[in-house]
Amino acid sequence: MDASRKKKITIVGGGIIGCLIAIHFKKKNYEVTILEQKKYLGGVLRDYEIKNDFFFRGCQYLENGIDWIDQLKMISREKFNSFKYNYASNNIFNEETLLKKDLAVPIFKFKNISKKKFKLNNTKNSSLVDKISFFPKEIKKKLINFIKNCGLDPKEIHYDCAQNLQISRINILNSDLELMKLKSDKSIFDENLAVSRKIKKANDLFYSTPLNGYSKMFDKILLNLKKMGIQIILNTKVEPVWIENKLILKYDEKKISDSLIFWSGNPTNLIYNFNKKKIKSNIFKTLQISANISSHYKKNFFLQNFSDKSKILRIQTYILRKKNKIGVECLFTNNPSSNILNESRKILSKLKINFKIFDKTIVKYPLPRFDVYTVSDQKIINEFQNKTKNSNLLYSPWLIYGRRKKIEKIIDFLVRKKIY
C-alpha cells in the first residue's frame, strides 16, 4: 500500500522538530495532528520561568541561513537577535588549566605530535573506549577521567556519543599547523582532530535566539499552526499500541488507527510496547544554574568546560528580554549554586568577561538530556526501526545528534520513500 495516499499524519511531540514536520506535511496537503503531553508547544526549548523572569534551558541557538529555521521564524513572527558565534574551551586536568578561544573541544598539551602517536589500526566502533583509543595514552586517560566525572561508564556509552559530549575531536595546544598536515593526510585524522575556523580559513558561524525567548516564540507558533489548519491537542498522554506491524495511538478515550505517525519525543514506551525491550533513556542527568547579571559584555558567549573534577560542563552568557544573563550547565552536585556561578565567573574573567551576579535571581532546575545512549540502546533502537520500517510509523532519527542533522535525515527519508 502506498503510504502517501493516506493523506493523514499524526505527530507525537510538539517540540521544534514536531512543529517542523507538521509544517512540511501541511504543505503537502496532509491532514496534520500534533499530540503533546504538556499544555504548550516547544519541548526542551521552552524557557524556564520563575517570578515573571525567564532563562534559557541550556545553550539553545538557531543556526542562520537554514531554510526550515527561517520557516519557523517567519511563522512565529517574532524578532530575533542574530550574532556571530563566540566560544571557547576551558580544560582542567591534573590541576592544570588550558584555555583557548574559537574552539569548543578538549585541548591538551602534547610534545612531538606525529602519526606514530595515534592508533591507526583501531577498527572497533562500539563504545567510547573504542573512540578515544585512537588518541595517545596520556590523552586517552584524561578523556576517560572526564567521562567518569560525568557519571558515565566509557565502556557502556556508545561510540557515536563522543559528539554529544563534545569529545569527538581534540586539539593539541600550539600545534595547529601540525594538526592541519595530519588532517589533510588521512580522513581518520580529520575526523578526530580539530583546529580553529580561523586556521582552516572557514567562514564565521552565525546564530539567532528569539529576543523575547522561546516560550513566547512557540506560543505564537501554536496560534499560527492552528491558522494553517493543523490540529493541536495539548495536555494529553498518548499510549502506543502495536497490532502486528501497525501502530495505533490511544489518548483521551480516543484512538488513531488510519494515519501515518511520526514519533518526535522519547521513544522508550513506543519501543517497549512493541518488543518489551527497555532503553536507558535518561542516563546523563544535568542541572542548569542561571542568574541575571550586570556586565559591560553584551555578546552571546559560550564556553565548553572539560575536567576530571569540576562539575561545570558549559557556560553561556546571553541577553533575554533586555536582561543580561548567565546559564551554567553542570553535573548533579550538592555544591551551592552560588559557588558554581562564582567558579564560572573566575573562568570567564580570564577571557575578560566580567560581571556581577544578582544573588536574588539565582535559580536551579533540572536539564534532562536524552542524547547520550548506551551500546545496548543503539542495538535495541536499530532493531526496532528495522522491524517497523514497513509500518505506518515514519523513521525518526533518535540516534542522530543535532537538530539540523535530524531534520536533514528526516527530509532525506521522506524524499527517498516518496512520501510527499
C-alpha positions in Angstrom: 0.0 0.0 0.0 1.3 3.5 -0.9 1.5 5.3 2.4 1.4 8.7 0.7 -2.3 8.2 -0.3 -3.4 8.1 3.4 -3.0 11.9 3.5 -3.1 11.9 7.3 -0.2 12.2 9.7 -0.2 12.3 13.5 2.9 13.8 15.2 3.6 12.8 18.8 5.6 15.5 20.4 5.3 19.3 19.9 8.9 20.3 20.1 10.8 22.1 17.4 11.1 19.0 15.2 7.5 18.0 15.7 6.4 21.5 14.6 8.7 21.5 11.5 7.4 18.1 10.4 3.8 19.3 10.9 4.6 22.3 8.6 6.2 20.1 6.0 3.3 17.7 5.7 0.7 20.5 5.8 2.4 22.0 2.7 2.0 18.6 1.1 -1.8 18.7 1.8 -1.9 16.2 4.6 -4.4 16.3 7.4 -2.0 17.0 10.3 -2.5 16.5 14.0 0.0 17.2 16.8 -0.4 15.4 20.1 1.6 16.9 23.0 1.6 15.8 26.6 2.3 19.2 28.0 0.0 22.2 27.9 2.2 24.1 25.4 4.5 23.6 22.4 8.2 23.9 22.4 9.6 20.9 24.3 13.0 21.3 25.8 13.4 24.7 24.1 10.9 26.4 26.3 12.3 28.9 28.7 12.4 28.3 32.5 10.0 30.7 34.0 10.0 31.9 37.7 8.5 35.0 39.2 8.0 36.6 35.8 11.6 36.1 34.9 12.9 33.8 32.1 16.0 31.8 31.4 17.1 29.6 28.6 17.3 25.8 29.2 20.9 25.1 28.1 22.7 26.6 25.1 19.9 26.8 22.5 21.0 28.6 19.4 19.2 28.5 16.0 21.6 28.4 13.0 21.2 31.2 10.5 20.7 30.6 6.8 18.8 27.3 7.2 15.6 27.1 5.3 13.5 25.2 7.9 14.7 27.5 10.7 13.8 30.5 8.6 10.3 29.0 8.1 9.8 28.8 11.9 11.0 32.4 12.3 8.5 33.6 9.7 5.6 31.6 11.2 6.4 32.9 14.7 6.6 36.5 13.6 9.0 37.1 16.4 12.1 39.3 16.4 15.4 37.6 16.7 18.9 38.5 17.9 21.4 37.4 15.3 25.1 37.1 16.3 28.5 35.7 15.5 29.2 32.5 17.4 31.7 33.4 20.1 33.1 30.4 22.0 36.0 28.9 23.9 37.2 25.8 25.6 38.4 25.5 29.2 40.3 22.4 30.3 41.3 21.4 33.8 43.1 18.1 34.2 45.6 17.2 37.0 45.2 20.7 38.4 46.5 22.3 35.1 44.3 24.7 33.2 44.3 25.3 29.4 42.0 27.9 28.0 41.6 28.7 24.3 39.1 30.8 22.3 37.5 29.8 19.0 37.4 26.1 19.9 34.8 24.0 21.8 36.7 20.7 22.1 39.1 19.3 24.6 42.6 20.8 24.4 45.8 19.1 25.6 49.5 19.6 25.8 51.5 17.1 23.9 55.1 17.1 22.6 56.3 15.9 19.3 53.0 15.2 17.7 53.2 12.7 14.8 51.3 9.8 13.2 53.1 7.3 15.3 51.4 8.6 18.4 47.9 7.6 17.2 46.4 4.2 17.0 45.6 4.0 13.3 44.6 0.3 13.1 41.7 0.6 15.6 38.7 -0.8 13.7 36.2 -1.2 16.6 33.5 1.4 16.9 31.2 0.2 19.6 31.9 2.1 22.8 33.5 5.4 23.8 36.6 3.4 24.8 37.0 2.4 21.2 36.6 6.0 20.1 39.2 7.5 22.4 41.6 4.6 21.9 42.7 6.4 18.7 44.4 9.1 20.8 47.8 8.9 22.6 47.7 7.1 26.0 48.1 10.3 28.1 45.2 12.0 26.3 43.1 8.8 26.4 43.5 8.7 30.2 42.3 12.3 30.6 39.3 11.7 28.4 38.3 8.6 30.3 38.6 10.6 33.6 36.3 13.3 32.1 33.7 10.7 31.0 33.8 9.1 34.5 33.5 12.6 36.1 30.3 12.9 34.1 29.0 9.8 35.9 29.2 7.7 32.7 30.9 4.4 32.0 33.0 4.8 28.8 32.7 1.0 28.2 28.9 1.3 28.3 28.2 4.5 26.3 28.0 4.2 22.5 30.9 5.3 20.3 28.8 8.0 18.5 28.0 9.8 21.7 31.5 11.3 21.7 30.0 14.0 19.5 27.1 14.5 22.0 29.7 15.0 24.8 31.8 17.3 22.5 34.8 15.0 22.6 34.7 13.6 19.1 37.6 15.8 18.2 40.5 17.2 20.2 43.1 20.0 19.8 46.8 20.0 20.8 47.9 23.3 22.2 50.3 25.3 19.9 50.2 22.5 17.2 47.6 23.7 14.7 49.9 23.6 11.7 51.0 20.0 12.5 47.4 19.1 13.1 46.4 20.6 9.7 49.0 18.5 8.0 47.7 15.3 9.6 44.1 16.2 8.8 44.9 16.7 5.2 46.8 13.4 5.0 44.2 10.9 6.3 40.4 11.1 6.9 40.8 9.4 10.3 42.8 12.4 11.5 40.3 14.9 10.1 37.5 13.0 12.0 39.4 13.1 15.3 41.5 16.3 15.3 40.2 19.9 15.4 41.7 23.3 14.7 40.0 26.7 14.9 37.9 28.0 12.0 40.5 30.8 11.6 43.3 28.3 10.9 41.1 26.5 8.5 40.1 29.8 6.8 36.5 28.8 7.3 33.7 31.4 7.4 32.4 32.5 10.8 29.2 30.9 12.2 26.1 33.0 12.8 23.2 32.0 15.0 20.0 33.5 16.4 17.8 33.5 19.5 14.3 35.0 19.9 14.5 38.4 21.6 11.6 37.5 23.9 12.5 33.9 24.5 11.5 30.5 23.1 8.3 30.3 25.1 6.8 33.3 23.5 8.0 32.2 20.1 6.3 28.8 20.5 3.1 30.4 21.8 2.9 32.4 18.6 3.8 29.3 16.5 0.9 27.4 18.2 -1.6 30.1 17.1 -0.3 30.3 13.6 -0.1 26.5 13.1 -3.8 26.4 14.1 -4.5 29.1 11.5 -2.8 26.8 8.9 -5.3 24.1 9.7 -3.1 22.0 11.9 -5.0 20.3 14.7 -3.1 20.6 18.0 -4.1 18.6 21.1 -2.3 19.6 24.2 -2.1 18.2 27.7 -2.7 14.7 26.6 -1.0 11.4 27.3 -0.5 9.1 24.3 -0.4 5.3 24.6 1.2 3.5 21.7 -0.4 0.1 20.9 1.0 -2.3 18.3 -1.3 -4.7 16.5 1.0 -6.9 14.4 3.0 -4.3 12.4 0.6 -1.4 12.8 0.8 1.4 15.3 -2.4 2.7 16.9 -2.4 5.7 19.2 -4.8 5.9 22.2 -5.5 9.1 24.0 -8.4 10.6 26.0 -10.5 7.5 25.3 -9.9 8.1 21.6 -7.7 6.3 19.1 -6.0 7.0 15.8 -5.6 4.0 13.5 -5.7 5.4 10.0 -2.7 7.7 10.0 1.0 7.9 9.3 2.7 8.5 12.6 5.9 10.5 13.4 7.1 10.0 16.9 9.2 13.0 17.8 9.6 12.5 21.5 11.3 10.0 23.7 10.8 6.5 22.2 11.1 4.5 25.4 7.4 3.5 25.7 7.0 3.2 21.9 9.8 0.6 21.7 8.8 -1.2 25.0 5.2 -1.7 23.8 6.5 -3.2 20.6 9.1 -5.7 21.9 9.2 -5.4 25.7 12.8 -4.1 25.5 13.6 -1.1 27.6 16.2 1.5 26.7 18.0 3.6 29.3 16.6 6.9 28.0 17.9 9.4 30.6 21.3 8.2 32.0 23.0 11.6 31.7 21.5 13.9 34.3 22.5 17.6 34.4 21.4 20.8 36.1 21.1 24.3 34.9 22.1 27.1 37.2 21.1 30.6 36.0 21.0 34.2 37.1 20.7 37.8 36.0 24.0 39.6 35.8 25.3 43.1 35.3 28.1 43.2 32.7 29.6 45.5 30.1 30.0 42.4 27.9 26.9 42.4 25.7 27.5 39.5 23.4 26.3 35.9 23.4 29.2 33.7 24.6 29.6 30.0 25.0 32.3 28.1 26.8 32.7 24.3 27.0 34.4 23.0 30.2 36.3 19.7 30.3 37.6 18.5 33.6 38.4 15.5 35.8 36.9 17.2 38.9 34.9 20.3 38.1 31.1 19.8 37.9 30.7 22.6 35.2 30.1 21.4 31.6 29.0 24.6 29.8 28.8 28.3 30.5 26.7 30.7 28.5 26.1 34.4 28.6 23.2 35.9 26.7 20.6 38.6 26.7 16.9 37.7 27.1 14.1 40.3 27.3 16.7 43.0 27.6 18.4 41.4 30.7 22.0 40.1 30.8 22.0 36.5 31.9 24.3 33.6 32.7 23.5 29.9 32.4 25.7 27.1 33.7 25.0 23.5 32.7 26.6 21.3 35.3 26.6 17.8 36.7 24.3 17.0 39.7 26.0 18.4 42.8 25.3 19.4 46.4 27.7 22.4 45.9 25.7 25.6 46.4 24.6 27.3 43.2 26.5 30.5 44.2 29.7 28.5 44.3 29.1 27.1 40.8 28.4 30.6 39.5 31.5 32.1 41.2 33.6 29.3 39.7 32.1 30.2 36.3 32.9 33.9 36.9 36.5 33.1 37.6 36.8 31.1 34.3 35.2 33.9 32.2 37.3 36.6 33.9 40.4 35.0 32.2 38.7 36.0 28.9 38.0 39.5 30.2 34.3 38.7 30.5 33.5 40.3 33.9 30.1 40.6 35.6 28.3 40.9 38.8 25.7 38.3 39.8 22.3 39.4 41.2 22.1 36.7 44.0 18.4 37.0 44.5 17.8 35.9 40.9 19.8 32.6 41.1 17.7 29.6 40.1 18.5 25.9 39.7 16.5 23.5 37.6 16.9 20.0 36.0 18.1 19.9 32.4 17.1 16.5 31.1 19.4 15.1 28.3 18.3 12.2 26.2 21.1 12.4 23.7 23.5 10.1 25.5 22.8 6.4 24.9 24.4 3.0 25.6 25.7 0.4 23.2 22.8 -1.8 24.1 20.3 1.1 23.5 21.7 1.6 20.0 21.2 -2.1 19.1 17.6 -2.1 20.5 16.7 1.1 18.6 18.2 -0.1 15.3 16.5 -3.4 15.6 13.2 -1.7 16.3 13.5 0.6 13.4 14.4 -2.3 11.1 11.4 -4.3 12.2 8.9 -1.4 11.9 10.2 0.1 8.6 7.2 -1.2 6.7 4.7 0.0 9.3 2.8 3.3 9.4 5.5 4.7 11.8 7.8 7.0 10.0 11.6 6.9 10.6 12.7 9.2 13.4 16.5 9.9 13.8 16.6 9.4 17.6 20.3 8.4 17.4 21.4 11.5 15.4 22.9 14.4 17.3 21.9 18.0 16.5 18.6 19.5 15.2 20.0 20.3 11.7 21.2 16.8 11.1 18.0 15.3 12.4 15.8 17.4 10.1 18.1 16.7 7.1 17.9 13.0 7.8 14.1 13.1 8.1 13.6 15.0 4.8 16.1 12.7 3.1 14.0 9.7 4.3 10.7 11.3 3.1 12.2 12.0 -0.3 13.6 8.5 -0.8 10.3 6.9 0.3 8.4 9.3 -1.9 6.2 10.3 1.0 5.0 13.8 -0.1 
